[in-house]
């Protein structure tokens, strides 16, 4: 004589909970990794856009270079383009990006720094040690993104930067 179970799933009770736990152990790290990659890619893309805009701005801005203070002011305006999206101080676009982490170089002949006696030929804007804290790992951008444009602005060696 065979005996029937009163509950059809009686011996398999709890299987759904075990399967859920196993699936969660795989899916949670997958979701975290996807989020980290997406966020890092988003911030890098935003940084690349800002660096390109700053390099374009620097290549067309008048280069007034009667003294080193004028050259520093020029570079500060370009760094502000990366950080704030305008030559003036405003709302920070990139979280935690400082002036020290933006490298602006304006070069003349033979790769020497542009001065009142060495007219500019190209401008390079890049990052230097910008660290992005993602969910699991910290990514550091050094030298990337980097954009180089030929200088096409006005060269004013006798003027001072406002």
N, C-alpha and C positions, 0 to 999 in steps of 0.2 A: 504494500500500500504506500503510495506516495503522499507526501504531505505538502501542501501548498503554503507558500509564505503569505502572510496577511499583507505585507508591504512588498510591492514588486521591486523596489530599489534598496531594500533593506541591507544586503551585504555590501553595497557600493556606496554607502552613506559617507559623505565627506570627500568624495573624489573631486567635486567641483571646487572646493576650497584649496585642495592641494594643487590642482591644475591652475587655478588663479594665482597662487603663490609662485609657482614655477614660471608662468607667463610674465608676471610682474617683475621678477628678478631679471628678466631679459629686456622687457619693454622700458622700464624706468631708465636704465643707463643709455638705452638707445635714444629716448626722448631728450635726456640731458645733453648727450653728445650732439644731437641735431640742433638743439637750442644754442649750445656753445659755438658751434660752427657758424650758424646763421648770424648770431650776434657779432662775432668776430669779423665775419665777412662784411656785415653792414657797417661797422665802425671803420674798417679798412677802406671800404668804398667811399665813405664820407670823407675820410682823411685824404684819400687820393684826389677827390674832387676839389677839396679845399687847397691842397698843395698845387694842383694845376691852375686854379684860379689865381692864387698868389703869384705863381711864376709868370703867368700871362700879365698880371697887373705890374709886376716888377719889370718886365721886358718893355713895357710902354711908358712907365713913369719917368719923368725927367730926373736925371741923375745930377744932382747938385753936390759937388764934392770939393769945396774949397778947403775943408778941414775934416778931421776924423769924426767930429761930432755930427757933421752933416751926413756922412756916410752911415753912422750909427742910427740916425733918425730915419734915413731911407730904409735900412734893414728892419727897424722897428715897425714901420708902416707895412712892410711886406709880411712880417711875422703876425701882425694884427689881422691881415687878410686871411691867414691860415686859421688863426684862433677864433676870430669873431666874424669873418666874412666881410669886413670893411676895414679901411685904414685906421679908423678910430676905435677906441675901446667900446665894447658893447656886450651883448650876451654871448657867453662862451658856447661854441658849437660842439667842440670835441671835449668830452669829459676828462678833466685832469691834465690837459695839454698845457705846458708852460712855454714861456719864451725860450728857455734854455733847450727845449726839446725840438725846436724848429731851427734848421740851419739854412741861412741865406748867404749865397756867395755870388758876388758880381765880379766877373773876371775880364781882364783885358788881354792883350797879346801875350802869347806864350804861357797862358794860364796864371799869370800874376794878377794880384788884386787890382781892380780898377781904382784909379786915383785921379787927381787933377792933371797929372802928366801922362797917365795911361788910360786912354778911352775904353769904355766897356765894350765887350764883344758878345758876351752871353751871361745869362743869369741862371743859377741853379738853386732850387728850393727842395729840401728834403727834411725828413725827421731824424732825430738823434736820441735814441733811448726812450721812446714813448712806450710805456708799459700799459697794457690793457688787462685788467682783471676780469677774466671770464668766470664761468661757473666753477670749473675744476682746475683750470690752468691759467697762468699769466703769460700773455704773448707780448714780446717786446719788438717794436718796429725801429730798427736802426738802419738808416740809409734808404729805407723804402717807406712809402712811395717817394720817388725822386723824379723831378721834372726839370728839364733844361730847355730854355728858350733863347734864341738869339736876341740880343738887345737891339731894339728899334726906336727907343725913346730919344728925347733930347738930351744931349750931353752938354751940361753947363758947368764947366770947371771953375768959374769965377763966382758962382752963386752959393748961398748957404741954404740949407734945407729948413723950411719953416717948422 
